[in-house]
Amino acid sequence: MGDIAVHEFITLDGVIEDPRWTMDYPFDPKMGSAIGAIMGASRGLLLGRRTYEMFAPAWSGRTAEEDPGAPFMNQSTKYVVSSTLRSADWSNSEILGPYSAEAIRALKDSIDGSLYVSGSATLVRALLADGLVDDLHLFLFPLTLGAGLRLFQEGSGPVKLVLNEAESYDSGVVHLSYTAAR
């Protein structure tokens, strides 16, 4: 049985939308190692439609020389949750159809290893609400934006997590690694 590992770049006020704001912070090699470890334990990607549509053109042309994550992103199976996407041209992509907790549970049961999720706010919120996230990796950036799409929206139900690890980087970014409290 597999698990779901979510990775998000997030601000102090919870914004995860359009993380171009991360460019103001130097990318620490230790952060690259942490993200690489999450990817390395994963056997596929689970993505929402919008993130898939952003990732496909950004990653499909990258090589390992340009980015060490490119082989994982391009060679792994990409499972896309979407009620509107009809075709997926990025290599090894499979459209799952609209969100279904049962379908995601069945997918988890069929995978030996993790499914890696990055971005995909709507999908991640649904996965959290349905208790399907096993590992939540928040890379917390030391800024507030005051507006934008937040991971935890007002009115969403409680999500209990257990802190596994916290690592800070010279840039001020902190990696918080959580597992679901069961």
N, C-alpha and C positions, 0 to 999 in steps of 0.2 A: 504494500500500500504506500502510495506517495503522500507528499504533503505540498502545501502551498506556501511559498516564501515571497513576501511582498517587499519591494524596495522603493522608498519614496524620498525625494528631496523635498524638504518642508521648512517653512519659515517658523519663527517663534510664535507667530499668530496663526499657524496651521495652514497656510496657503501652500498648495502644491501645483497650482496652475502655471503653465508656461514657464518652466524653470530657467529661463534665460538669465534670471537674476543670480544664478549660481556662478556666472562668468566673472563676477566681481571678486571671487574668492579663488586663490590658486588651488589647483587640483593636487592634493597631497598623494604621493605614491602609496601611503598606508591606506588611504581611502580607496584607491584603485585595487589594492590587495583585498580589502574587505568586500568590495563589490565582486571582484573576481572569485572569491570563495563562495559567495552566494550563487553565482552563475555556475561555478564548477560542480556544485552539488546538484545542479538542476539537469533535468532530461528534456525540458521543453519550456516554451513560453506560453503563458496564458495572458491574452490581451483583449482589451475592449476595442471596438471599431476605431474610435478616434485615435487612440494611441497607435494601433496597427497602421493606420493611414499616415501617421507622422513618421513612424519608425521605418516602414518599408522603403521609402525613397532615401532616407538618411543612412540606413545601414546596408542596403542591398549592394551598393557599389564599394563599400569599404573592405579593405584587406587587413590581414593580421599585422602587416607592417605599419599601417595607419592607426590601428586601434586593436589592442590585444583581445577585446571582446567581440570583434567581428566574426571569427569562426563560430562562436557559440550562437550569436544572433542570426547568422545566415544559414548555418547547417542544422540547427535544432528545429524540431517541429514547432510551429506556431499555431496555437489553438485560439481562434478568434471568436469572441462572444459578440454576436450582432444579429439584430432582427432585420437589418436593411442591406448589409453587404451581400452581394450575390456571387462575386468572384474574388479570389485572392491570388495575385500574381507572384508575390514574394516566395521564393523557394520554400518548400516544405510547409506550406500554410494550409490549414484546415478550418473551415467555418463551422462552428458548433451550432449556430442559430441563436435565438434569443436566450437571455439569461435564464437558467434553470438550476436551482440548487441541487436537484437530483442528478442532473447531467454532469455537473461539476464533481459531485461526490463519486459518481461512476468513473469519471476520468481520473480522479485521484486514486481510486482503487486499481486502475489499470496501469498506473505509472510506477516504476521502481526508481524512486528518487523524487526530487522536488520539481514542481512547476514554478517557474520564475515569473513574477508579475512586477512590472515597472510602470509608473504612471497609472493610466486606466482608472481614474478616480471613481467613476460610477460603478464599475465592476468591483473595485476594492471595497467600496462602501457596502455593496450587496454581499460580498464574500464575508466581510466582518459581521454584518447583521445576521448572517446564516451560520456563523461559527465555523467557517471553512478556511480561515487563515491560520496557519500553524506558526509561522514566523513572520514578524513584522520588523523590518529594518528601516528605521527613520534616520536620515542624514539631516540633522537639524542645523540650519544656517542661522547665524546670529544677526538676523534682521527681521523687521516687521514690514509688511506691505500695506496693511490697513484695509485691503480689499482683495478679492480674488476667490477662486474656488478653493474651499477648505476640505481637508480630508474628513474631519469630524464636524458635520453640520449641526446647527442647533436643531434640537428635536429628535436627533438620532438616538437610538437606544444605547445603553451602556455596553462597553466592551472591556472586559477585564483581561489584563495582560500581566505577565511576570517578566521583569527585567533580567536578561541573561548577561548582558555585557554593555559597557559604555566605554567608548574610546574617543578621545579628543585629538584634534589635529591642529597643527600650527596656524591654520587659517581661521580657527575659531569654530569650525564645524565640529559637531559631536555626532558620532554614530551610536544610536541607541538600538540595541537588539532585544526584541521581546519575543516571548512565546505566548500562546493563548493559555490563559488560566483555565484549567479543566477541573 
